[in-house]
Amino acid sequence: MRTPADLFSARVPRYTSYPTAPHFHGGVTGEVFRGWLAALPRGMGLSLYLHVPFCDTLCWFCGCHTRIVNHYSPLASYLGVLLKEIETVAAIIGPGHPVTHIHWGGGSPTMLSPDDVRKLAAALAAHFTIAPDAEFAIEIDPRGLKDEMIAALAEAGVNRASIGVQDCDETVQRAINRIQPFEVTRSAVERLRAAGIAALNIDLIYGLPHQTQAHVARTIEMALTLAPQRFAVFGYAHVPNFKKHMKLIDEKVLPDAEERLAQFELAHAMLCARGYVAIGLDHFARPGDSLAAAQKAGKLARNFQGYTTDDAPALIGLGASSISALPQGYAQNMTEVPEYRKAIEAGELTVVRGIALNDDDRLRRAVIERLMCDLAVDLDAIGAPFGKSAADFRAELAALVPFAQQHMVRIDGARLVVAPESRAAVRLVAAAFDSYLAKSSAVHAVAV
């Protein structure tokens, strides 16, 4: 019988989409995407994701599409191109689509100047119909966060901020090239709240070089003093073949699978003991938070930004490397800024890869999303609209026998439940329903 450590050493996707990005292909072009956008029914809700692929220092753990710059001209140039893309995409979609969620990510969106933050937000308001109660979230690097930027974010309508902390130990910070004294983080939190941006998320990472359970515990204790509404506790994904800069991290000082699992379980226990509700795999929220309410109501969703209350049927990705998720399928923009700029300036859409969904994809996506969000799924109920039932998943259920033997999973007829204390296994359970995984050569992170 395989041990939990054996199981958790497997490499599987994070399932922020299904099919996952390694299975996107060049058959989804800008013209295909144009057709998808134009076909969105009038009145369909939208969410918007804007990618700002710039940082001033390179964090060695980072798996995002970003580039390092030491002067502002690349950002100024990029902003002009991004504004043109917004105008082009909005014109194709047409009016009458309420935008309920906006998320700016990167990179570091707060590398934009305060005036350019205002300009970008104004462009979104001019070209889209922003719902009065829309959530407007932004990812923030607290290092160098100035009062002028905070004022611009508040003026732009930002009402939620995700603050990267990772780990508070200086040895760990040096090993990932991200020196961030805790007082810098505390100051950013206090000033954001003073400006009225009160919905705050703290992002932590386990499995980092030199990191121990003691480091994780100390970081959580310090972060709890900030009293955020939400925590995200991600596992570090060491994929140096995909992100070359990760080779700067010494693999000999990375925690093994058993230690990573212990760090994950420690974080879960500490946050739950302090009153936070565990959300899906790796998020935590106060009981009164909208994320906790969505989970309780069975309406929790998962997208490229993680767990969300976003129920818009169409997510529009704007900016280099961003991914759109539409009813027809997924579409990803060019990842390199020069090529992205050239295409936009030529009046073209920059989508270069993606995947159109078939019914089997939609069914399996629904199964995987419910597992990732609820740790449970009724295969009969979710399969019914597709003319399928649990009987159509015999092979997948058979593959989960090792997890049932370890009491990580309970299979009760058509209902599959991941034991709450084994939530770290949910990506492995979801992988059993991934019909693309066995055919993939992509390198994923370890399961926990």
KEVEX-10699 format. One record per residue (C-alpha): x, y, z; residue in three letters. Coordinates in steps of 0.2 Angstrom, whole numbers, plus 2048, in hexadecimal, padded with zeros to 3 digits. Example, Ala and Ser with C-alpha at 12.3 -4.5 7.8 and 13.67 -1.06 7.14 Angstrom:
<sites>
{site {83E 7EA 827} ALA}
{site {844 7FB 824} SER}
</sites>
This chain:
<sites>
{site {800 800 800} MET}
{site {807 811 7FB} ARG}
{site {80A 81D 80A} THR}
{site {803 82F 80A} PRO}
{site {815 836 807} ALA}
{site {815 82B 7F7} ASP}
{site {805 831 7F1} LEU}
{site {809 843 7F4} PHE}
{site {819 843 7EB} SER}
{site {80F 841 7DB} ALA}
{site {80F 850 7CF} ARG}
{site {7FE 856 7CA} VAL}
{site {7F6 867 7C4} PRO}
{site {7EF 874 7CF} ARG}
{site {7DE 873 7C6} TYR}
{site {7DB 886 7C4} THR}
{site {7D4 880 7B4} SER}
{site {7CF 871 7AB} TYR}
{site {7D6 86C 79E} PRO}
{site {7E6 873 7A6} THR}
{site {7F1 880 79C} ALA}
{site {7FE 873 796} PRO}
{site {7F0 86C 78B} HIS}
{site {7ED 87C 782} PHE}
{site {7F1 87D 770} HIS}
{site {7F3 888 761} GLY}
{site {7E2 884 75A} GLY}
{site {7DA 892 764} VAL}
{site {7E0 8A1 75B} THR}
{site {7DC 8B4 75D} GLY}
{site {7CE 8B2 750} GLU}
{site {7C6 8A3 759} VAL}
{site {7C7 8AD 769} PHE}
{site {7BE 8BC 760} ARG}
{site {7B0 8B0 75B} GLY}
{site {7AE 8AA 76D} TRP}
{site {7AE 8BC 774} LEU}
{site {7A1 8C2 767} ALA}
{site {796 8B3 76B} ALA}
{site {794 8B7 77E} LEU}
{site {781 8BA 781} PRO}
{site {77D 8CC 785} ARG}
{site {77B 8CD 798} GLY}
{site {787 8BF 79C} MET}
{site {791 8C4 7AB} GLY}
{site {7A4 8C6 7A9} LEU}
{site {7B3 8C7 7B4} SER}
{site {7C3 8CF 7AF} LEU}
{site {7D5 8CA 7B2} TYR}
{site {7E3 8D6 7AE} LEU}
{site {7F5 8D0 7AE} HIS}
{site {804 8DC 7B1} VAL}
{site {814 8D2 7AE} PRO}
{site {821 8DC 7B6} PHE}
{site {82B 8DC 7C7} CYS}
{site {83A 8E6 7CD} ASP}
{site {842 8D6 7D5} THR}
{site {841 8C4 7D1} LEU}
{site {83A 8B9 7DE} CYS}
{site {842 8A8 7DB} TRP}
{site {832 89E 7E0} PHE}
{site {827 8A7 7D3} CYS}
{site {81E 89D 7C6} GLY}
{site {815 8AC 7BE} CYS}
{site {818 8B4 7AD} HIS}
{site {822 8C3 7B2} THR}
{site {832 8CD 7AD} ARG}
{site {83D 8D8 7B7} ILE}
{site {83F 8EA 7B3} VAL}
{site {849 8F8 7BB} ASN}
{site {840 907 7B3} HIS}
{site {82F 90C 7AF} TYR}
{site {82E 90D 79C} SER}
{site {82A 8FB 799} PRO}
{site {81B 8FD 7A4} LEU}
{site {815 90D 79C} ALA}
{site {817 905 78B} SER}
{site {80E 8F5 791} TYR}
{site {7FF 8FF 798} LEU}
{site {7FC 908 788} GLY}
{site {7FB 8F7 77F} VAL}
{site {7F0 8F0 78D} LEU}
{site {7E4 8FE 78B} LEU}
{site {7E2 8FB 779} LYS}
{site {7DF 8E8 77C} GLU}
{site {7D1 8ED 789} ILE}
{site {7C9 8F8 77C} GLU}
{site {7CA 8EB 76E} THR}
{site {7C3 8DD 779} VAL}
{site {7B5 8E7 780} ALA}
{site {7B0 8EC 76E} ALA}
{site {7AF 8DA 769} ILE}
{site {7A5 8D5 778} ILE}
{site {799 8E3 777} GLY}
{site {78F 8EC 784} PRO}
{site {783 8E5 791} GLY}
{site {78F 8D9 79B} HIS}
{site {790 8DD 7AE} PRO}
{site {7A1 8DB 7B5} VAL}
{site {7A0 8D3 7C6} THR}
{site {7B3 8CF 7CA} HIS}
{site {7C3 8D8 7C5} ILE}
{site {7D4 8D1 7C9} HIS}
{site {7E5 8D9 7C6} TRP}
{site {7F4 8CD 7C7} GLY}
{site {806 8CB 7C2} GLY}
{site {814 8CE 7C4} GLY}
{site {810 8DD 7CF} SER}
{site {802 8E8 7CA} PRO}
{site {807 8F5 7D6} THR}
{site {817 8F8 7CC} MET}
{site {80B 903 7C1} LEU}
{site {80C 915 7C6} SER}
{site {7FD 91C 7D0} PRO}
{site {7F7 926 7C1} ASP}
{site {7F8 917 7B6} ASP}
{site {7EE 90D 7C3} VAL}
{site {7E0 91A 7C1} ARG}
{site {7E1 91A 7AE} LYS}
{site {7E0 907 7AD} LEU}
{site {7D1 907 7B9} ALA}
{site {7C9 915 7AF} ALA}
{site {7CB 90B 79F} ALA}
{site {7C2 8FC 7A6} LEU}
{site {7B4 907 7AC} ALA}
{site {7B2 90F 79B} ALA}
{site {7B2 8FF 791} HIS}
{site {7A9 8F3 79D} PHE}
{site {799 8F4 7A8} THR}
{site {7A0 8F2 7B9} ILE}
{site {793 8EC 7C6} ALA}
{site {791 8F7 7D5} PRO}
{site {796 8E9 7E1} ASP}
{site {7A4 8E2 7D6} ALA}
{site {7B3 8DB 7DF} GLU}
{site {7C3 8E3 7D9} PHE}
{site {7D2 8DA 7E0} ALA}
{site {7E5 8DD 7DD} ILE}
{site {7F4 8D4 7E1} GLU}
{site {800 8DE 7EB} ILE}
{site {813 8DD 7EF} ASP}
{site {814 8E7 7FF} PRO}
{site {826 8EC 7FD} ARG}
{site {827 8FD 7F7} GLY}
{site {814 900 7F8} LEU}
{site {812 913 7F9} LYS}
{site {804 91D 800} ASP}
{site {801 925 7EF} GLU}
{site {7FE 913 7E7} MET}
{site {7F2 90E 7F5} ILE}
{site {7E8 91E 7F2} ALA}
{site {7E7 91B 7DF} ALA}
{site {7E1 909 7E3} LEU}
{site {7D3 90F 7EE} ALA}
{site {7CE 91C 7E1} GLU}
{site {7CE 90F 7D4} ALA}
{site {7C2 905 7DE} GLY}
{site {7CD 8F7 7E4} VAL}
{site {7C4 8EE 7F3} ASN}
{site {7CE 8DE 7F5} ARG}
{site {7E1 8DC 7F6} ALA}
{site {7EC 8CC 7F6} SER}
{site {7FC 8CF 7FF} ILE}
{site {80B 8C4 7FC} GLY}
{site {814 8BF 80C} VAL}
{site {81A 8AD 808} GLN}
{site {825 8AA 818} ASP}
{site {82B 8B6 825} CYS}
{site {83C 8AE 829} ASP}
{site {84B 8B7 822} GLU}
{site {855 8A7 81D} THR}
{site {846 8A1 813} VAL}
{site {844 8B2 80B} GLN}
{site {856 8B3 806} ARG}
{site {854 8A2 7FE} ALA}
{site {846 8A8 7F3} ILE}
{site {84D 8B9 7F0} ASN}
{site {83F 8C2 7F8} ARG}
{site {844 8CC 807} ILE}
{site {834 8D3 810} GLN}
{site {835 8D9 822} PRO}
{site {825 8D6 82B} PHE}
{site {823 8E8 82F} GLU}
{site {822 8EC 81D} VAL}
{site {813 8E0 81B} THR}
{site {80B 8E7 82B} ARG}
{site {80C 8F9 825} SER}
{site {805 8F5 814} ALA}
{site {7F6 8EC 81C} VAL}
{site {7F3 8FB 828} GLU}
{site {7F4 908 81A} ARG}
{site {7E8 8FE 80F} LEU}
{site {7DB 8FC 81C} ARG}
{site {7DD 90F 820} ALA}
{site {7D9 912 80E} ALA}
{site {7C9 908 80E} GLY}
{site {7D0 8F8 806} ILE}
{site {7CB 8ED 814} ALA}
{site {7C9 8DC 80C} ALA}
{site {7DB 8D4 80D} LEU}
{site {7E2 8C4 808} ASN}
{site {7F3 8BE 80E} ILE}
{site {7FC 8B1 803} ASP}
{site {808 8A5 80B} LEU}
{site {813 897 804} ILE}
{site {819 887 80B} TYR}
{site {826 87B 804} GLY}
{site {833 889 802} LEU}
{site {846 886 803} PRO}
{site {84C 885 816} HIS}
{site {83A 886 81B} GLN}
{site {835 87C 82A} THR}
{site {825 879 834} GLN}
{site {82B 886 841} ALA}
{site {82D 893 833} HIS}
{site {81B 88F 82D} VAL}
{site {815 891 83F} ALA}
{site {81E 8A1 842} ARG}
{site {818 8A9 831} THR}
{site {806 8A4 835} ILE}
{site {807 8AB 846} GLU}
{site {80E 8BC 840} MET}
{site {802 8BC 831} ALA}
{site {7F3 8B9 83D} LEU}
{site {7F7 8CA 846} THR}
{site {7F2 8D2 836} LEU}
{site {7E0 8CB 837} ALA}
{site {7DD 8C9 824} PRO}
{site {7CC 8C3 81E} GLN}
{site {7D5 8B5 814} ARG}
{site {7E5 8AA 813} PHE}
{site {7EB 8A1 804} ALA}
{site {7F9 894 809} VAL}
{site {800 88D 7F8} PHE}
{site {80D 87F 7F6} GLY}
{site {81D 885 7ED} TYR}
{site {81D 87D 7DC} ALA}
{site {830 87A 7D8} HIS}
{site {830 878 7C5} VAL}
{site {841 87E 7BF} PRO}
{site {83F 876 7AE} ASN}
{site {830 882 7AB} PHE}
{site {837 891 7B5} LYS}
{site {84A 892 7B3} LYS}
{site {84D 89E 7C1} HIS}
{site {847 891 7CD} MET}
{site {858 889 7CA} LYS}
{site {85E 896 7D6} LEU}
{site {856 88D 7E4} ILE}
{site {860 87F 7EC} ASP}
{site {856 870 7EA} GLU}
{site {85F 868 7F8} LYS}
{site {857 873 805} VAL}
{site {845 871 7FF} LEU}
{site {83A 868 80B} PRO}
{site {835 856 805} ASP}
{site {823 850 802} ALA}
{site {821 84A 814} GLU}
{site {827 85B 81B} GLU}
{site {81C 865 80E} ARG}
{site {80D 85B 814} LEU}
{site {811 85E 826} ALA}
{site {813 871 822} GLN}
{site {802 871 819} PHE}
{site {7F9 868 827} GLU}
{site {801 874 834} LEU}
{site {7FB 883 82B} ALA}
{site {7E9 87C 829} HIS}
{site {7E8 878 83C} ALA}
{site {7EF 889 841} MET}
{site {7E3 893 837} LEU}
{site {7D4 888 83A} CYS}
{site {7D8 889 84D} ALA}
{site {7D7 89C 84C} ARG}
{site {7C6 89C 844} GLY}
{site {7C9 89C 832} TYR}
{site {7BF 891 826} VAL}
{site {7C9 885 81B} ALA}
{site {7C4 889 809} ILE}
{site {7C7 87B 7FC} GLY}
{site {7DA 876 7FC} LEU}
{site {7E4 884 802} ASP}
{site {7D9 894 806} HIS}
{site {7D2 89A 816} PHE}
{site {7C5 8A7 81A} ALA}
{site {7BD 8AE 829} ARG}
{site {7AB 8A6 82C} PRO}
{site {7A2 8B6 826} GLY}
{site {7AD 8B8 816} ASP}
{site {7A4 8B6 805} SER}
{site {7B0 8A8 801} LEU}
{site {7AA 89E 810} ALA}
{site {798 8A2 80C} ALA}
{site {79B 89C 7FA} ALA}
{site {7A2 88C 800} GLN}
{site {794 889 80C} LYS}
{site {787 88C 7FE} ALA}
{site {790 880 7F2} GLY}
{site {794 88F 7E7} LYS}
{site {7A7 890 7E9} LEU}
{site {7B0 891 7D9} ALA}
{site {7C2 88F 7D3} ARG}
{site {7CC 898 7C5} ASN}
{site {7DD 89E 7C1} PHE}
{site {7DE 8A9 7D0} GLN}
{site {7D9 89B 7DC} GLY}
{site {7C9 899 7E6} TYR}
{site {7BC 8A7 7E3} THR}
{site {7AA 8AC 7E4} THR}
{site {7AB 8B1 7D2} ASP}
{site {79C 8A9 7C9} ASP}
{site {79D 8B3 7B9} ALA}
{site {79C 8A7 7AA} PRO}
{site {7AA 8AF 7A0} ALA}
{site {7BB 8B5 7A7} LEU}
{site {7C4 8C1 79B} ILE}
{site {7D7 8C1 79C} GLY}
{site {7E0 8D1 797} LEU}
{site {7F2 8D3 796} GLY}
{site {801 8C8 791} ALA}
{site {7FF 8B6 796} SER}
{site {7EE 8B8 79D} SER}
{site {7E1 8AB 79A} ILE}
{site {7CF 8AD 796} SER}
{site {7C2 8A0 79C} ALA}
{site {7B2 8A1 791} LEU}
{site {7A4 895 78F} PRO}
{site {7AC 88E 77F} GLN}
{site {7BD 88B 786} GLY}
{site {7CE 893 78C} TYR}
{site {7D8 89F 783} ALA}
{site {7EA 8A6 787} GLN}
{site {7F2 8B5 782} ASN}
{site {804 8B6 77C} MET}
{site {810 8B5 78B} THR}
{site {81E 8C0 784} GLU}
{site {81B 8D2 786} VAL}
{site {824 8D7 775} PRO}
{site {819 8CB 76B} GLU}
{site {80A 8D0 775} TYR}
{site {80D 8E3 771} ARG}
{site {810 8E0 75F} LYS}
{site {800 8D6 75D} ALA}
{site {7F5 8E3 766} ILE}
{site {7FD 8F2 75C} GLU}
{site {7F8 8E9 74C} ALA}
{site {7E6 8E8 752} GLY}
{site {7E6 8D5 755} GLU}
{site {7E1 8CB 764} LEU}
{site {7F0 8C3 76C} THR}
{site {7E9 8B1 770} VAL}
{site {7F5 8A4 76A} VAL}
{site {7EF 894 773} ARG}
{site {7E0 88D 77C} GLY}
{site {7D4 87F 77C} ILE}
{site {7C2 87D 777} ALA}
{site {7B7 873 783} LEU}
{site {7AE 864 77E} ASN}
{site {7A0 85C 789} ASP}
{site {7AC 850 791} ASP}
{site {7B8 85E 796} ASP}
{site {7A9 868 79E} ARG}
{site {7A3 858 7A8} LEU}
{site {7B5 855 7AE} ARG}
{site {7B8 867 7B2} ARG}
{site {7A8 867 7BC} ALA}
{site {7AD 858 7C6} VAL}
{site {7BF 85F 7C9} ILE}
{site {7B8 870 7CE} GLU}
{site {7AC 869 7DB} ARG}
{site {7BA 85D 7E2} LEU}
{site {7C6 86C 7E4} MET}
{site {7B8 877 7EB} CYS}
{site {7AD 86C 7F6} ASP}
{site {7B9 85D 7F8} LEU}
{site {7AA 852 7F2} ALA}
{site {7A0 84F 7E2} VAL}
{site {791 845 7DE} ASP}
{site {795 83D 7CD} LEU}
{site {783 839 7C9} ASP}
{site {77D 84A 7CC} ALA}
{site {78B 853 7C3} ILE}
{site {78A 847 7B5} GLY}
{site {778 847 7B2} ALA}
{site {777 857 7A7} PRO}
{site {784 84E 79C} PHE}
{site {77B 83D 79B} GLY}
{site {788 836 7A7} LYS}
{site {789 82E 7B8} SER}
{site {795 826 7C4} ALA}
{site {795 816 7BA} ALA}
{site {79F 820 7AC} ASP}
{site {7AD 823 7B8} PHE}
{site {7B1 811 7BD} ARG}
{site {7C4 813 7B8} ALA}
{site {7C6 823 7C2} GLU}
{site {7BE 81C 7D2} LEU}
{site {7C9 80D 7D0} ALA}
{site {7D8 818 7CF} ALA}
{site {7D3 820 7E0} LEU}
{site {7D3 80F 7EA} VAL}
{site {7E5 813 7F1} PRO}
{site {7DD 823 7F8} PHE}
{site {7CE 81A 7FF} ALA}
{site {7DA 80D 807} GLN}
{site {7E3 81C 810} GLN}
{site {7D2 822 816} HIS}
{site {7D5 832 80C} MET}
{site {7C6 830 801} VAL}
{site {7B5 828 804} ARG}
{site {7AB 821 7F5} ILE}
{site {799 81F 7F9} ASP}
{site {790 81A 7E9} GLY}
{site {790 829 7DE} ALA}
{site {797 835 7EB} ARG}
{site {7A9 838 7ED} LEU}
{site {7B0 841 7FC} VAL}
{site {7C1 846 801} VAL}
{site {7C3 845 814} ALA}
{site {7C5 856 81B} PRO}
{site {7D5 851 824} GLU}
{site {7DC 84B 813} SER}
{site {7D8 85B 809} ARG}
{site {7EA 85C 804} ALA}
{site {7E6 84D 7F9} ALA}
{site {7D9 855 7EF} VAL}
{site {7E4 859 7E0} ARG}
{site {7E9 847 7DF} LEU}
{site {7D6 842 7DF} VAL}
{site {7D2 84F 7D2} ALA}
{site {7E0 848 7C7} ALA}
{site {7D7 838 7C6} ALA}
{site {7CA 840 7BB} PHE}
{site {7D6 849 7B0} ASP}
{site {7D5 840 79F} SER}
{site {7E4 84A 798} TYR}
{site {7F1 847 7A6} LEU}
{site {7F7 837 7A1} ALA}
{site {7FB 83E 78F} LYS}
{site {804 84D 796} SER}
{site {817 850 796} SER}
{site {814 85F 7A1} ALA}
{site {81E 860 7B2} VAL}
{site {812 865 7C0} HIS}
{site {816 869 7D2} ALA}
{site {815 85B 7E0} VAL}
{site {803 858 7E6} ALA}
{site {806 861 7F7} VAL}
</sites>
